[in-house]
Amino acid sequence: MPDTAPSATAPLIVIDLQTGMFDGRFDPPIHDADTIAGRARKLIDWARRTGRKVAFIRHDGPAGDPLAPGASGWPVWPQLGQAAGEPTFGKSVGNAFSNTALGEWVAGQGAKDVVLIGAQTDFCVAATVKGAFTEGLGVTVVSDAHSTLDSDKEKAPDIIARYNAAFAEQGVRMTTTAALVED
């Protein structure tokens, strides 16, 4: 397994942890939503404490979608405590690096790698892993700080476990919230 420690300049990228992933108004909340929100908050605090930058990714769904700009599900989940100086990058596809401003922001930090958490494991998190590799970045995924919904054929915990194994096989550094926060 690759080294589990991200570099000191690796920013934390919080993918699509928006109100619609937690509030259950239009879709069920992501699997283990309260725990994911708590871990995300711990990781955001860790990033700030260790001098890392934090960026939030917000999915911009089409008109009528709960994640459409201006819809009730669209804002970053307020309980995460996004600070005024922490940027939000919008996207309309899975890969957060499709917004070239994100790659420019990461490069502007002097970072050669990123730490990823968020939703949904099998869509936007997986696409952003690939996008980061395409950008030439090293990737750390916090294995217990990303989530998804059940599919018709598979339960969310099984999807998450399958993707964690696939990420590791792709050369992603895997770690846990406790391993990072306790450092």
N, C-alpha and C positions, 0 to 999 in steps of 0.2 A: 504494500500500500504506500502511495506517495506520502511525503512529509505532510502532516496535518496542520502545520502552522502557516497561515498566510503571512506575506511580508508586512512590514510595519507601515507601508504606504497603501496597502490594499484597501480600497473603500468598500463599505457595506452597501450593497444594492438591494433594496427592498422592492420586490416585484409584485405589483398588483394587489397589495393588501389594502383593498378599498372597502368602503362601507358595504357594498353589495356582496362581498365575500363573507361578511359577518352578521348582517342584520336579519337575514332570513325573510325579507319582505317579498322578494320575487323568486328567489331560488333558495334551496336549503343552504345554510352556512357550510363553508368548507369543513372537512373532517377535523374534529378536535379544535374547533375555531378558538375557543377561549385559551387553550394551552398554547396554540400557535401565536396568538396575540401577545400572551405573556412572555413567551420566548423571544419574539420579535422585539419587544420592549427591552428585555434584558440585553439583547445583542446590540440594539441601538445605543443603549447606555454604555455598553462595553466599547463600542466604536468611538463614541465621544470621549470616554475616559482615556482611551489609548491614543488619542489624537488622530483618529481616522476620520475621513469624510463619510457622510451618509447621503445617499441619493434615493429618492423614491420614484418608482415607475408606476404610471397610471395608465391602464388600458382605456382607450377611447373607443367605445363600442359604437355601432351604427345607430341612427335615429330610432327611438323606440326601445332600445336595449337598456337594461338596468344600469349598465356601465357607460352609457352615452354621455358625452359632455353635458353637464348641467343636471343630469338625472340624479335621483336621491342616492343611488349606489355608487356614483362616480368618484366622490372625494376619497382621498387617503383616509383610512380609518382613524378617526380623531384620537382614540385611546393610545395610538402609537406615539403621540407627542412629537410630531414633526416640528422641528425648530424653524424659525423664520429664515435662517440662512441656508437651509438644506433644500437643494433643488428637487423639482419634480419634472420628470421627462415623460411626455405622452407618447403613446404608440398605438397603432391600430392593427398590428399583427403580433404574433407571439414573441418574436425576438426583440428584446428591448434595445439592442444595438441597431435596429432598423432606423431608430432616431439617431442620426449621426452626431447630434449634439452630446449624446451620452458618451460615445467614444472619445470625443474631443475633451469632455469634462474629465474622464478617467485619465487620459494622457496628460491633462493639465495638472493632475495631482502628482505626476511623476510615477504613477503606478504601473506595474507590469503584471499585476494580477488583481482579481476582484473576489469578494465574498458575496455569495448569493443566498437569499432566503425569499420565501413568498409563495405565490399561488399562480397558477395551478401547476402542480408537479409535472403532469404529463403534457402540458401545453406550453405555457409561457416560460416556466422555469427551464424545461428541457430545451426550448428554442433559444433561450438566452445563454444557456451553457454553450450551445453550438455557435451562437453569435460571438460570444467572448473568445472562443478558440479561433474563429475566423479573424478576429481583430488581433490575434497573436498574444492574447492574454492568458495567464495561468488562471485557473478557476478553483475556488474552494466552495463547496456546497455544505451548508449546515444541515446534516441529515435529518434532524428532528425539528427543523424550523421552516419546512415547506409542506404544503398540503394540497389536496384536491377534493373533488366530489366522487362519490361512487359512480361507476359507469354501468351500463346495462349488463355487462359480463363480469365485472370485477369490483370488489370493494376497495375503498380508498386506501386502507392500510396496506393492502396487497400491491396496489399501484405504486404507492410511495416506496415500498421495499424493493419492488422490481426496478424502479428508476434509480434508487440509490445504488443498487448493484451495477446497473448499466453505466451510471455516471463514473463509478470507480473504475470500471473496465475501460472507459474512454480516457482515463488519466486525470480525472477530477480529484483534487484533494478532498477527502471527506473528513468531517469533524462533527462534533456535537455542540450544542449550546453550552453545556457544562464545561467542556474542554476549553472553550474560548473564554468564557466568563470567569473561570477560576484562575486563568493565567495571571 
